[in-house]
């Protein structure tokens, strides 16, 4: 289905929880978030039903997100249910990887295709500081478990932050020389807990790593590779190179609201709707997708939610 800007909408980011087992400084407050009542969060059945309605409206790719999706009870059942839907050709997940040692294989068997693992630093002390609760060794164990379970095409998501991890850009890029993974540097967006003062443009990576050569783009990512390298380097640049004109995604939050745009305040309630009424609400959401975000002009995202409440 096309929106009013004639963009074909084929990609759903489905948040299964707003909870997380980390407290990353740019994402969540130190004390975490208030836990919602069980009745406020969509059930496994409701999430799969919403994904099915989105597939009926033309969605072919679903990414399971959070918070941290692996802390959600029933995550394997959600994955299995979404992967079995007619029309859905790809089911991916964004995770911090900490629980992958126990869940990677069941998720793979349930139909999960690919993983994006959030990893903003390769230094144990810095990881502990940035995440407040995490250990780098646990995240790395999760990556190993993903390989052992048969996952390929894994991406590392690295949020660029001046004075926080920009001195590791070369280290992350060097990983792609040896390993067949894609390191994706993501520009920090001014929303929630994020400190806009540490923003760095994606071009910083190209300035620091002059040996990178262009590669085929993928989705919203501009991509490069090291000569002879096994992997790729991607840049996700919502601020400096707005990709709104080619955005093909919608989002559904864990409490059952459709967001036509990550940075819009507009939300459409889906919970309680079924059948054609649910499909029509999703069509209305697609039609309401704005032409672009306005973070550059306003300095902040217009959404009232933190990223953990929307889905990364």
Long-range contacts (C-beta under 8 A, 24 or more apart in sequence): 1-57, 1-58, 1-283, 1-286, 2-286, 3-260, 3-286, 3-287, 3-289, 4-287, 4-288, 4-289, 5-245, 5-289, 5-291, 7-245, 7-246, 7-247, 7-248, 7-289, 8-58, 8-248, 9-57, 9-58, 9-59, 9-248, 9-249, 9-250, 9-286, 9-289, 10-58, 10-59, 10-60, 10-61, 10-248, 11-59, 11-60, 11-61, 11-62, 11-63, 11-248, 11-249, 11-250, 12-51, 12-54, 12-59, 12-61, 12-62, 12-63, 12-249, 12-250, 12-251, 12-252, 13-62, 13-63, 13-65, 13-249, 13-250, 13-251, 13-252, 13-311, 14-47, 14-50, 14-51, 14-62, 14-63, 14-64, 14-65, 14-82, 14-251, 14-252, 14-311, 15-65, 15-66, 15-67, 15-69, 15-251, 15-252, 15-253, 15-254, 15-309, 15-310, 15-311, 16-42, 16-47, 16-64, 16-65, 16-66, 16-67, 16-69, 16-72, 16-75, 16-78, 16-254, 17-41, 17-66, 17-67, 17-68, 17-69, 17-71, 17-72, 17-254, 18-66, 18-67, 18-253, 18-254, 18-255, 18-308, 18-309, 19-66, 19-67, 19-68, 19-71, 19-72, 19-308, 20-66, 20-67, 20-68, 20-71, 20-96, 20-308, 21-68, 21-71, 21-96, 21-98, 21-99, 21-133, 21-134, 22-68, 22-96, 22-98, 22-131, 22-132, 22-133, 22-134, 23-131, 23-132, 23-133, 24-118, 24-120, 24-130, 24-131, 24-132, 25-130, 25-132, 25-193, 26-159, 26-161, 26-188, 26-192, 26-193, 26-194, 26-195, 27-192, 27-193, 27-194, 27-306, 27-307, 27-308, 27-312, 28-192, 28-193, 28-306, 28-308, 29-193, 30-132, 33-306, 33-308, 33-309, 36-255, 40-255, 41-254, 41-255, 42-254, 42-255, 42-256, 42-271, 44-74, 44-77, 44-78, 44-81, 46-256, 46-271, 47-78, 47-81, 47-82, 47-252, 48-78, 48-81, 48-82, 48-85, 49-274, 49-278, 50-252, 50-256, 50-270, 50-278, 50-282, 51-81, 51-82, 51-85, 51-88, 51-252, 52-85, 53-278, 53-279, 53-282, 54-250, 54-252, 54-282, 55-85, 55-86, 55-87, 55-88, 56-87, 56-279, 57-279, 57-282, 57-283, 57-286, 58-87, 59-87, 59-88, 59-250, 60-87, 60-88, 60-89, 60-90, 61-88, 61-89, 61-90, 61-91, 61-92, 62-88, 62-90, 62-91, 62-92, 63-91, 63-92, 63-93, 63-94, 63-116, 63-311, 64-91, 64-92, 64-93, 64-94, 64-112, 65-93, 65-94, 65-311, 65-312, 66-94, 66-95, 66-254, 66-308, 66-311, 66-312, 67-254, 67-308, 67-309, 67-311, 68-95, 68-96, 68-98, 68-99, 69-93, 69-94, 69-95, 70-95, 70-96, 70-98, 70-99, 70-100, 70-103, 71-99, 75-103, 75-107, 76-103, 76-106, 76-107, 76-110, 77-110, 79-107, 79-110, 79-111, 79-112, 80-110, 80-111, 82-111, 83-110, 83-111, 83-112, 84-111, 90-114, 92-116, 94-118, 94-157, 94-311, 94-312, 95-142, 96-131, 96-134, 96-139, 96-142, 97-138, 97-139, 97-142, 97-143, 97-146, 98-134, 98-138, 98-139, 98-142, 99-142, 100-141, 100-142, 100-143, 100-145, 100-146, 100-149, 101-141, 101-142, 101-144, 101-145, 102-145, 104-142, 104-145, 104-146, 104-148, 104-149, 104-151, 105-145, 105-148, 105-149, 107-149, 108-149, 108-150, 108-151, 112-151, 113-153, 114-151, 114-152, 114-153, 114-154, 114-155, 115-146, 115-151, 115-154, 115-155, 116-154, 116-155, 116-156, 116-157, 116-184, 117-142, 117-143, 117-146, 117-154, 117-155, 117-156, 117-157, 118-156, 118-157, 118-159, 118-312, 119-143, 119-156, 119-157, 119-158, 120-158, 120-159, 120-161, 120-164, 120-165, 121-165, 121-168, 122-168, 122-171, 122-172, 123-168, 126-164, 126-165, 130-164, 130-165, 152-180, 153-182, 154-181, 154-182, 155-181, 155-182, 155-183, 155-184, 155-234, 156-181, 156-182, 156-183, 156-184, 157-184, 157-186, 157-312, 158-183, 158-184, 158-185, 158-186, 159-186, 159-187, 159-188, 160-185, 160-186, 160-187, 160-188, 160-199, 160-200, 160-202, 160-204, 160-205, 161-188, 161-198, 161-199, 161-200, 162-197, 162-198, 162-199, 162-200, 163-198, 164-198, 166-200, 166-204, 169-204, 169-205, 169-208, 169-209, 170-208, 170-209, 173-205, 173-208, 173-209, 173-212, 173-226, 173-233, 175-231, 176-225, 176-226, 176-229, 176-230, 176-231, 176-232, 176-233, 177-226, 177-228, 177-229, 177-230, 177-231, 178-229, 178-230, 178-231, 179-230, 179-231, 180-230, 180-231, 181-231, 181-232, 182-223, 182-231, 182-232, 182-233, 182-234, 183-231, 183-232, 183-233, 183-234, 184-221, 184-233, 184-234, 184-235, 184-236, 185-233, 185-234, 185-235, 185-236, 186-236, 186-238, 187-236, 187-237, 187-238, 187-239, 187-240, 188-239, 189-238, 189-239, 189-263, 189-295, 189-301, 189-307, 190-295, 190-299, 190-300, 190-301, 191-263, 191-300, 191-301, 191-303, 191-306, 191-307, 192-301, 192-305, 192-306, 192-307, 192-308, 193-306, 196-299, 196-300, 199-239, 201-237, 201-239, 201-240, 202-235, 202-236, 202-237, 202-240, 202-241, 203-235, 203-240, 205-233, 205-235, 206-235, 209-233, 219-248, 220-246, 220-247, 238-293, 238-295, 239-295, 239-296, 242-292, 242-293, 242-296, 244-291, 244-292, 244-293, 245-291, 245-292, 247-289, 250-282, 250-285, 250-286, 250-289, 251-310, 251-311, 252-311, 253-305, 253-309, 253-310, 253-311, 254-309, 254-311, 258-282, 258-285, 259-285, 259-303, 259-310, 260-285, 260-286, 260-288, 260-289, 260-290, 261-289, 261-290, 261-293, 262-293, 262-301, 262-303, 262-310, 263-293, 263-294, 263-295, 263-301, 263-302, 263-303, 264-290, 264-293, 264-302, 264-303, 265-302, 265-303, 265-304, 266-290
